Amino acid sequence: MIKNAIHLKNKVSIMIPSTKNAIEKIDNEKYVNESIILFSELFGGVTVLNCQGGYISSKYGLIKENVKNVFSYCEELTPENIASILEFIERLKVELKQECIALEINNNMYLV
């Protein structure tokens, strides 16, 4: 479609929380850096956006937090790449005591 361009048809992103245990604010830079390294190794590069997310907690009511949207584009998304991301997400969930972490693949959101 566009001459002399590489078409990166897949987009993968994760939201890095800035809270632990829903209401304890944390410095998430360590986790952002880890995700930048992971996505760069898997896909060659990464973009990070500052976002605000929120949800209603049955225990605490409205939870609003600043999250980092870490994403990459790639030509091919392999099962091995997805497994590496899921392994990272599972570790984040435990360390940050999160019910779930948002993973988006090609405009489809998964609450992992």
C-alpha positions as a Markdown table, in Angstrom:
| # | Residue | x | y | z |
|---|---|---|---|---|
| 1 | Met | 0.0 | 0.0 | 0.0 |
| 2 | Ile | 2.8 | 2.5 | 0.9 |
| 3 | Lys | 5.9 | 2.1 | -1.1 |
| 4 | Asn | 9.2 | 1.4 | 0.7 |
| 5 | Ala | 7.5 | 1.0 | 4.1 |
| 6 | Ile | 7.2 | -1.9 | 6.5 |
| 7 | His | 3.6 | -2.6 | 7.5 |
| 8 | Leu | 3.4 | -3.4 | 11.3 |
| 9 | Lys | -0.1 | -4.7 | 11.4 |
| 10 | Asn | -0.2 | -5.8 | 15.1 |
| 11 | Lys | -0.3 | -3.6 | 18.2 |
| 12 | Val | 0.2 | -4.9 | 21.7 |
| 13 | Ser | -0.1 | -2.8 | 24.8 |
| 14 | Ile | -0.2 | -3.2 | 28.6 |
| 15 | Met | -1.3 | -0.8 | 31.2 |
| 16 | Ile | 1.2 | -0.4 | 34.1 |
| 17 | Pro | -0.6 | 0.5 | 37.3 |
| 18 | Ser | 0.6 | 3.2 | 39.7 |
| 19 | Thr | -1.0 | 1.6 | 42.8 |
| 20 | Lys | -0.5 | -1.4 | 44.9 |
| 21 | Asn | -3.4 | -3.1 | 46.7 |
| 22 | Ala | -5.8 | -0.7 | 44.8 |
| 23 | Ile | -5.2 | 2.4 | 46.9 |
| 24 | Glu | -1.5 | 2.5 | 47.8 |
| 25 | Lys | 0.3 | 4.9 | 45.4 |
| 26 | Ile | 3.6 | 3.6 | 44.1 |
| 27 | Asp | 6.4 | 4.8 | 41.8 |
| 28 | Asn | 5.8 | 2.5 | 38.8 |
| 29 | Glu | 9.0 | 3.5 | 37.0 |
| 30 | Lys | 10.7 | 0.2 | 37.7 |
| 31 | Tyr | 7.8 | -1.7 | 36.1 |
| 32 | Val | 7.6 | 0.7 | 33.2 |
| 33 | Asn | 11.4 | 0.2 | 32.5 |
| 34 | Glu | 11.0 | -3.6 | 32.7 |
| 35 | Ser | 8.1 | -3.4 | 30.2 |
| 36 | Ile | 10.2 | -1.2 | 27.9 |
| 37 | Ile | 13.0 | -3.7 | 27.9 |
| 38 | Leu | 10.6 | -6.6 | 27.3 |
| 39 | Phe | 8.7 | -5.0 | 24.5 |
| 40 | Ser | 11.9 | -3.7 | 22.9 |
| 41 | Glu | 13.4 | -7.2 | 23.0 |
| 42 | Leu | 10.3 | -8.8 | 21.6 |
| 43 | Phe | 9.3 | -6.2 | 19.0 |
| 44 | Gly | 12.3 | -3.9 | 18.4 |
| 45 | Gly | 10.9 | -0.7 | 20.0 |
| 46 | Val | 8.2 | 0.7 | 22.3 |
| 47 | Thr | 6.1 | 3.8 | 23.0 |
| 48 | Val | 4.9 | 4.9 | 26.5 |
| 49 | Leu | 2.0 | 7.2 | 27.1 |
| 50 | Asn | 0.7 | 8.7 | 30.3 |
| 51 | Cys | -2.9 | 7.9 | 30.8 |
| 52 | Gln | -5.5 | 8.0 | 33.6 |
| 53 | Gly | -7.5 | 4.9 | 34.4 |
| 54 | Gly | -10.3 | 4.1 | 36.7 |
| 55 | Tyr | -12.8 | 1.6 | 38.0 |
| 56 | Ile | -15.2 | 1.0 | 40.8 |
| 57 | Ser | -13.9 | -1.1 | 43.6 |
| 58 | Ser | -16.4 | -3.0 | 45.8 |
| 59 | Lys | -14.2 | -2.3 | 48.8 |
| 60 | Tyr | -13.0 | 1.3 | 48.1 |
| 61 | Gly | -15.4 | 2.8 | 45.6 |
| 62 | Leu | -14.0 | 4.9 | 42.8 |
| 63 | Ile | -10.4 | 4.2 | 42.1 |
| 64 | Lys | -8.6 | 6.6 | 39.7 |
| 65 | Glu | -4.9 | 6.3 | 39.0 |
| 66 | Asn | -2.2 | 7.4 | 36.6 |
| 67 | Val | -1.2 | 4.5 | 34.4 |
| 68 | Lys | 1.4 | 4.1 | 31.7 |
| 69 | Asn | 0.3 | 2.6 | 28.4 |
| 70 | Val | 3.3 | 0.7 | 27.1 |
| 71 | Phe | 2.8 | -0.5 | 23.5 |
| 72 | Ser | 4.6 | -1.8 | 20.4 |
| 73 | Tyr | 3.7 | -2.5 | 16.8 |
| 74 | Cys | 5.0 | -5.7 | 15.1 |
| 75 | Glu | 4.7 | -7.6 | 11.8 |
| 76 | Glu | 4.0 | -10.9 | 13.5 |
| 77 | Leu | 2.7 | -11.7 | 16.9 |
| 78 | Thr | 3.8 | -15.2 | 18.0 |
| 79 | Pro | 2.5 | -17.4 | 20.7 |
| 80 | Glu | 5.9 | -17.2 | 22.4 |
| 81 | Asn | 5.7 | -13.4 | 22.4 |
| 82 | Ile | 2.3 | -13.5 | 24.0 |
| 83 | Ala | 3.5 | -16.1 | 26.6 |
| 84 | Ser | 6.4 | -13.8 | 27.6 |
| 85 | Ile | 4.0 | -10.8 | 28.0 |
| 86 | Leu | 1.6 | -13.0 | 30.1 |
| 87 | Glu | 4.4 | -14.2 | 32.3 |
| 88 | Phe | 5.4 | -10.5 | 32.9 |
| 89 | Ile | 1.8 | -9.6 | 33.7 |
| 90 | Glu | 1.3 | -12.4 | 36.1 |
| 91 | Arg | 4.4 | -11.3 | 38.0 |
| 92 | Leu | 3.1 | -7.7 | 38.1 |
| 93 | Lys | -0.2 | -8.8 | 39.4 |
| 94 | Val | 1.4 | -10.6 | 42.3 |
| 95 | Glu | 4.0 | -7.9 | 43.2 |
| 96 | Leu | 1.4 | -5.1 | 42.9 |
| 97 | Lys | -1.5 | -7.1 | 44.4 |
| 98 | Gln | -3.7 | -6.3 | 41.4 |
| 99 | Glu | -6.9 | -8.2 | 40.6 |
| 100 | Cys | -6.0 | -7.9 | 36.9 |
| 101 | Ile | -3.7 | -6.0 | 34.4 |
| 102 | Ala | -5.1 | -4.8 | 31.1 |
| 103 | Leu | -3.5 | -6.3 | 28.0 |
| 104 | Glu | -4.6 | -5.0 | 24.6 |
| 105 | Ile | -4.0 | -6.9 | 21.4 |
| 106 | Asn | -5.2 | -5.4 | 18.1 |
| 107 | Asn | -8.0 | -3.3 | 19.7 |
| 108 | Asn | -9.1 | -6.2 | 21.9 |
| 109 | Met | -8.8 | -5.7 | 25.6 |
| 110 | Tyr | -8.0 | -8.6 | 27.9 |
| 111 | Leu | -8.2 | -8.3 | 31.7 |
| 112 | Val | -5.5 | -10.7 | 32.7 |
